Amino acid sequence: MVLSRVSTEGQDLTQQTDEVLREVYKDGYTDSNIVIIEDKESAIQLSEEERHGFNKMKEYISTNPNINCVFIDHHSNIQ
């Protein structure tokens, strides 16, 4: 499973997902056994309940016992 998240509209979600997928492929996973969850939302301004991508990942893991690894990418513009 891949969880890719960005905090702002100016960040490129596709680029970040592609970066994570390069690592996933290096570890031997293929497209047929990869689940991708992408989300644009601020982790700082949201409670855990409001983090839709994170919650979607947790729900998917809890209902799919075959998930054995999660790759996560998060970039932030915090300065």
C-alpha positions as CSV (number, residue, x, y, z in Angstrom):
1,M,0.0,0.0,0.0
2,V,1.2,3.5,-0.8
3,L,-0.1,6.6,1.0
4,S,1.0,9.8,-0.6
5,R,-0.1,13.1,0.9
6,V,0.7,16.8,0.3
7,S,-0.4,19.8,2.4
8,T,-0.9,22.4,-0.2
9,E,-2.4,22.7,-3.7
10,G,1.0,23.9,-5.0
11,Q,2.7,20.6,-4.2
12,D,2.7,17.9,-6.9
13,L,1.0,14.8,-5.6
14,T,1.7,12.8,-8.7
15,Q,5.5,13.4,-8.4
16,Q,5.5,12.3,-4.8
17,T,3.5,9.2,-5.5
18,D,6.0,8.4,-8.3
19,E,8.9,8.8,-5.9
20,V,7.4,6.3,-3.5
21,L,6.5,3.9,-6.3
22,R,10.2,3.8,-7.3
23,E,11.0,2.5,-3.8
24,V,8.0,0.1,-3.9
25,Y,9.2,-1.4,-7.2
26,K,12.8,-1.7,-5.8
27,D,11.3,-3.8,-3.0
28,G,9.8,-6.2,-5.5
29,Y,6.2,-5.2,-5.5
30,T,4.3,-4.9,-8.8
31,D,1.3,-2.9,-10.0
32,S,-1.0,-5.9,-9.4
33,N,-0.3,-5.9,-5.6
34,I,-0.1,-2.2,-5.0
35,V,-2.9,-0.1,-3.5
36,I,-2.4,3.7,-3.9
37,I,-4.1,6.3,-1.7
38,E,-3.5,9.9,-2.5
39,D,-4.7,13.0,-0.6
40,K,-4.2,16.7,-0.5
41,E,-4.9,17.9,3.0
42,S,-3.1,19.7,5.9
43,A,-2.1,17.3,8.7
44,I,-1.4,20.3,11.0
45,Q,-4.8,21.9,10.7
46,L,-6.9,18.6,10.8
47,S,-7.7,16.3,13.6
48,E,-7.1,12.6,13.1
49,E,-10.7,12.1,12.2
50,E,-10.6,14.7,9.4
51,R,-7.5,13.1,7.7
52,H,-9.4,11.3,5.0
53,G,-6.4,9.6,3.3
54,F,-5.0,8.4,6.6
55,N,-8.4,7.1,7.6
56,K,-9.0,5.4,4.2
57,M,-5.6,3.7,4.7
58,K,-6.5,2.4,8.2
59,E,-9.9,1.2,7.0
60,Y,-8.4,-0.6,4.0
61,I,-5.7,-2.3,6.2
62,S,-8.3,-3.4,8.8
63,T,-10.5,-5.1,6.1
64,N,-7.7,-6.5,4.0
65,P,-5.4,-8.9,5.9
66,N,-3.2,-9.4,2.9
67,I,-1.6,-5.9,3.3
68,N,1.9,-6.5,4.7
69,C,3.6,-3.2,4.1
70,V,2.8,0.5,3.8
71,F,4.9,3.0,2.0
72,I,4.2,6.6,3.0
73,D,5.4,9.9,1.5
74,H,4.7,13.2,3.1
75,H,6.3,16.5,2.1
76,S,5.6,19.7,3.9
77,N,6.2,23.4,3.2
78,I,6.6,24.2,6.9
79,Q,9.4,26.6,7.4
